[in-house]
Structures are given as structure tokens and as C-alpha cells.
């Protein structure tokens, strides 16, 4: 399972759970709507933070791979030049 699918499923599940919990809470409609709005914003913010962290880590991995690739290419070029002499 990919991390993106997991985060999407987690976010949907958390949202549905929060909405159901709020709908069955003994409060007025306005209070319930306000709570749903607040919880939805909180869940969205947490999901966005998780996605931002994931993107940052993916960027770091890509940079490391690029550096390693550049190093390997440089070594191969050096070996080829030595063999040509």
C-alpha cells in the first residue's frame, strides 16, 4: 500500500468518524456544525502537514540519489579515461 493511499484513507476515516461522533452528540445543530467545521479544519491541517513532511522527505531522497548518481558517473568517467591512456 502506498503512503498516499494510506494517508487518504486515514483522512477519510478520521473525518467520517469525527462527523458521526458529532452527529450523535447531545448538542444543538449550530454547535454541532461549528464542531464539524473545526474538526474538519484540524484534520485537513494535519493531513496537509503530513503531506508536506512526506514531500520534504521525498525531495531529500531524490537529492541524495542525484548526488550518488553524479558520483558514480564521475567515477566511471575517471575509469574510462584511465583505460584510454
BELGISUL-V919231 format. One record per residue. N is the residue number from 1. RES is the residue in one letter. OMEGA is omega in degrees with one decimal (NA if undefined). BURIAL is + if it has 9 or more other ideal C-beta (glycine too) atoms within 8 Angstrom, else -. D_CENTER is the distance of its C-alpha to the mean C-alpha in whole Angstrom. Layout:
BEGIN
n=N res=RES omega=OMEGA burial=BURIAL d_center=D_CENTER
n=N res=RES omega=OMEGA burial=BURIAL d_center=D_CENTER
END
This chain:
BEGIN
n=1 res=X omega=-179.9 burial=- d_center=14
n=2 res=X omega=-179.4 burial=- d_center=11
n=3 res=X omega=179.5 burial=- d_center=7
n=4 res=X omega=178.9 burial=- d_center=6
n=5 res=X omega=179.1 burial=- d_center=10
n=6 res=X omega=-179.5 burial=+ d_center=10
n=7 res=X omega=178.6 burial=+ d_center=7
n=8 res=X omega=178.7 burial=- d_center=9
n=9 res=X omega=178.9 burial=- d_center=12
n=10 res=X omega=-178.9 burial=+ d_center=12
n=11 res=X omega=179.1 burial=+ d_center=11
n=12 res=X omega=179.9 burial=- d_center=14
n=13 res=X omega=179.1 burial=- d_center=16
n=14 res=X omega=179.5 burial=+ d_center=16
n=15 res=X omega=179.9 burial=+ d_center=17
n=16 res=X omega=178.8 burial=- d_center=20
n=17 res=X omega=179.9 burial=- d_center=21
n=18 res=X omega=-179.5 burial=+ d_center=21
n=19 res=X omega=179.6 burial=+ d_center=23
n=20 res=X omega=178.6 burial=- d_center=25
n=21 res=X omega=-179.6 burial=- d_center=26
n=22 res=X omega=-179.5 burial=+ d_center=27
n=23 res=X omega=-179.5 burial=- d_center=29
n=24 res=X omega=178.7 burial=- d_center=31
n=25 res=X omega=-179.0 burial=- d_center=31
n=26 res=X omega=180.0 burial=- d_center=35
n=27 res=X omega=177.7 burial=- d_center=34
n=28 res=X omega=-179.7 burial=- d_center=35
n=29 res=X omega=-179.4 burial=- d_center=34
n=30 res=X omega=178.1 burial=- d_center=33
n=31 res=X omega=179.5 burial=- d_center=31
n=32 res=X omega=178.4 burial=+ d_center=29
n=33 res=X omega=178.1 burial=- d_center=28
n=34 res=X omega=179.6 burial=- d_center=27
n=35 res=X omega=178.4 burial=+ d_center=25
n=36 res=X omega=179.5 burial=+ d_center=23
n=37 res=X omega=-179.3 burial=- d_center=22
n=38 res=X omega=-179.5 burial=- d_center=21
n=39 res=X omega=179.6 burial=+ d_center=19
n=40 res=X omega=178.0 burial=+ d_center=18
n=41 res=X omega=178.9 burial=- d_center=17
n=42 res=X omega=-179.1 burial=- d_center=16
n=43 res=X omega=178.2 burial=+ d_center=13
n=44 res=X omega=-179.6 burial=+ d_center=12
n=45 res=X omega=179.2 burial=- d_center=12
n=46 res=X omega=178.4 burial=- d_center=10
n=47 res=X omega=178.8 burial=+ d_center=7
n=48 res=X omega=177.4 burial=- d_center=7
n=49 res=X omega=178.7 burial=- d_center=7
n=50 res=X omega=178.6 burial=+ d_center=4
n=51 res=X omega=177.5 burial=+ d_center=2
n=52 res=X omega=177.5 burial=- d_center=6
n=53 res=X omega=179.3 burial=- d_center=6
n=54 res=X omega=179.1 burial=+ d_center=4
n=55 res=X omega=179.5 burial=- d_center=6
n=56 res=X omega=179.1 burial=- d_center=9
n=57 res=X omega=177.8 burial=- d_center=9
n=58 res=X omega=177.7 burial=- d_center=9
n=59 res=X omega=177.6 burial=- d_center=12
n=60 res=X omega=179.5 burial=- d_center=14
n=61 res=X omega=179.8 burial=- d_center=14
n=62 res=X omega=178.1 burial=- d_center=15
n=63 res=X omega=178.5 burial=- d_center=18
n=64 res=X omega=178.1 burial=- d_center=19
n=65 res=X omega=178.6 burial=- d_center=20
n=66 res=X omega=179.2 burial=- d_center=21
n=67 res=X omega=179.7 burial=- d_center=23
n=68 res=X omega=178.6 burial=- d_center=24
n=69 res=X omega=178.0 burial=- d_center=25
n=70 res=X omega=178.3 burial=- d_center=27
n=71 res=X omega=-179.6 burial=- d_center=29
n=72 res=X omega=179.0 burial=- d_center=30
n=73 res=X omega=179.0 burial=- d_center=31
n=74 res=X omega=179.1 burial=- d_center=33
n=75 res=X omega=179.8 burial=- d_center=35
n=76 res=X omega=178.9 burial=- d_center=36
n=77 res=X omega=177.9 burial=- d_center=38
n=78 res=X omega=178.8 burial=- d_center=39
n=79 res=X omega=-179.4 burial=- d_center=41
n=80 res=X omega=179.7 burial=- d_center=42
n=81 res=X omega=178.7 burial=- d_center=44
n=82 res=X omega=-179.0 burial=- d_center=45
n=83 res=X omega=-179.2 burial=- d_center=46
n=84 res=X omega=-176.9 burial=- d_center=48
n=85 res=X omega=NA burial=- d_center=50
END
